[in-house]
Amino acid sequence: RADRWLERMESAGCTADMITFGSLIHACSKVGNVDRAEQFVDEMLHRHMQPNLVCLNTVLNACAHSGDVARAEKWFERISCAFEPTKISYNSMIEAFSRSGRFEAAEVWLQKMLDHGCHPDQITQSVLQRTRRQEPKDGSSQKAAQWSYSVIIRAYARIGAVASMRTWLETMTQAEVTCPKALRDECLQIIRESGREG
């Protein structure tokens, strides 16, 4: 359908531009047609058009939704060569690994996200929780939520970002998700130490 729309448009004398291809890539990605989305990126290059960050992030996100880690890694690398990866880029990588059941790798990408100055948001937490719920041993909503918040809080704890750690602890409480005692004790220790240093 996207191909026919492009053909009709160009037959009418209209020139496809960045917005046109961005829309086509988005449409293909939305229905999970990663192959065609990639082909539209290639078509842009064939026409001497440099795909922007939005186009590349859209393809990366489609790879993430399908849980295709290898493909997602390829597109993240492609983004990194031309642009500074954004929160959207990192969220997609976290989703790709989480969907494939590689949760430890997802945590590594969360840490990379922080190391590069991007911060997790509710989308990050939601992706982690939703994918964790698919695991038989963590299938309950409460367990998955507890794990997703804990992963983010621990990531901030590792870099000593006390303010962000406290914010996520408060968010976890407001969401009526129980904080594990070990994590609570760990955070309290970090807060005490930061107070002494201050």
C-alpha positions in Angstrom: 0.0 0.0 0.0 2.8 2.4 0.9 4.5 1.7 -2.5 1.3 2.4 -4.4 0.8 5.6 -2.6 4.4 6.7 -3.5 3.9 5.7 -7.1 0.6 7.6 -7.4 2.2 10.7 -5.7 5.2 10.7 -8.1 3.0 10.0 -11.1 1.1 13.2 -10.2 4.3 15.1 -10.4 5.0 15.4 -6.7 8.5 14.9 -5.4 9.1 12.6 -2.4 11.0 14.5 0.3 12.2 13.7 3.8 8.7 14.0 5.2 7.3 11.7 2.6 9.8 9.0 3.3 9.5 9.5 7.0 5.8 8.8 6.8 6.4 5.7 4.6 8.9 4.3 7.1 6.6 5.0 10.0 3.7 3.3 8.3 5.8 0.2 7.5 7.2 0.1 11.0 3.8 0.4 12.6 2.6 -2.8 10.9 5.9 -4.6 11.7 7.2 -4.6 8.1 10.8 -4.0 9.0 12.1 -5.2 5.6 10.1 -2.6 3.7 11.0 0.2 6.2 14.7 -0.7 5.6 14.2 -0.6 1.9 12.7 2.9 2.1 15.8 4.0 3.9 17.9 2.5 1.1 15.7 4.2 -1.4 16.4 7.6 0.3 20.1 7.0 0.0 19.7 5.9 -3.6 18.1 9.3 -4.2 21.0 11.1 -2.4 18.9 11.9 0.6 20.4 11.5 4.1 17.8 9.9 6.4 17.4 11.9 9.5 17.5 10.7 13.1 13.7 10.3 13.2 13.7 7.9 10.3 16.5 5.8 11.7 15.0 5.7 15.2 11.7 4.5 13.6 13.4 1.5 12.0 15.3 0.8 15.2 12.0 0.9 17.1 10.4 -1.6 14.7 13.3 -4.0 15.2 12.8 -3.6 19.0 9.1 -4.4 18.8 9.9 -7.6 16.9 12.6 -8.6 19.5 15.2 -8.7 16.7 18.4 -8.0 18.7 20.9 -8.4 15.9 19.0 -6.1 13.6 18.4 -3.5 16.4 22.2 -3.5 17.2 22.9 -2.9 13.5 20.6 0.1 13.4 21.8 1.5 16.7 25.3 1.4 15.3 24.1 3.1 12.1 22.5 5.8 14.2 25.7 6.3 16.3 27.8 6.8 13.1 25.7 9.8 12.0 24.0 11.2 15.1 24.0 11.2 18.9 21.7 8.4 20.0 18.7 9.7 22.0 16.5 8.4 24.8 14.3 6.9 22.1 17.3 5.0 20.7 18.2 3.6 24.1 14.7 2.7 25.0 14.5 0.7 21.7 17.6 -1.2 22.6 16.3 -2.0 26.1 13.0 -3.2 24.5 14.8 -5.4 22.0 16.8 -7.2 24.6 13.9 -7.4 27.0 11.5 -8.8 24.4 14.1 -11.5 23.6 14.3 -12.5 27.3 17.8 -11.1 27.7 17.1 -9.0 30.7 20.7 -8.7 32.0 21.7 -7.2 28.6 18.7 -4.8 28.9 20.1 -3.6 32.2 23.5 -3.1 30.6 21.8 -0.9 28.0 20.0 1.0 30.7 23.4 1.8 32.3 24.7 2.8 28.9 21.8 5.1 28.6 22.7 6.9 31.9 26.4 6.9 31.0 25.6 8.9 27.8 23.5 11.5 29.6 20.1 10.1 28.7 17.6 9.4 31.5 15.0 6.7 31.7 11.3 7.7 31.7 7.9 6.1 32.2 8.3 4.6 28.7 11.5 2.9 29.9 9.8 1.6 33.0 6.7 0.5 31.1 8.8 -1.4 28.5 10.7 -3.2 31.2 7.6 -4.1 33.1 5.6 -5.2 30.1 8.3 -7.5 28.8 9.1 -9.0 32.2 5.5 -10.0 32.6 6.0 -12.4 29.8 8.4 -14.4 31.9 6.7 -17.4 33.6 8.5 -16.8 36.9 7.7 -13.1 36.9 4.4 -13.1 35.3 2.5 -11.2 37.9 2.0 -7.5 37.4 3.3 -6.7 40.9 6.5 -8.7 40.4 7.2 -7.3 37.0 6.6 -3.7 38.2 8.8 -4.3 41.3 11.6 -5.6 39.0 11.3 -2.7 36.5 11.5 0.0 39.1 14.3 -1.8 41.0 16.4 -2.0 37.8 16.1 1.8 37.2 16.8 2.7 40.9 19.9 0.4 41.0 21.2 1.9 37.8 21.1 5.4 39.4 22.5 4.0 42.6 25.6 2.6 40.7 26.5 6.1 39.5 25.6 7.8 42.8 22.8 9.9 41.4 21.0 10.3 44.7 18.4 12.8 43.6 17.3 10.7 40.6 17.3 7.6 42.7 15.1 9.2 45.3 12.7 10.4 42.6 12.3 6.9 41.3 11.8 5.5 44.8 9.0 8.1 45.3 7.5 7.2 41.9 7.6 3.5 42.9 5.8 4.3 46.2 3.2 6.4 44.4 2.6 3.5 42.0 1.9 1.3 45.1 4.7 -1.0 44.2 6.6 -2.5 47.2 10.3 -1.8 47.3 12.4 -4.8 48.2 14.0 -4.5 51.6 17.5 -5.1 50.2 17.1 -2.3 47.7 15.6 0.0 50.3 18.6 -0.6 52.6 21.0 -0.1 49.8 19.5 3.2 48.9 19.4 4.4 52.5 23.1 3.6 52.8 23.9 5.7 49.7 21.7 8.6 50.9 23.5 8.5 54.3 26.9 8.4 52.7 26.0 11.3 50.4 24.8 13.3 53.4 28.1 12.8 55.2 30.1 13.8 52.1 28.0 16.9 51.8 
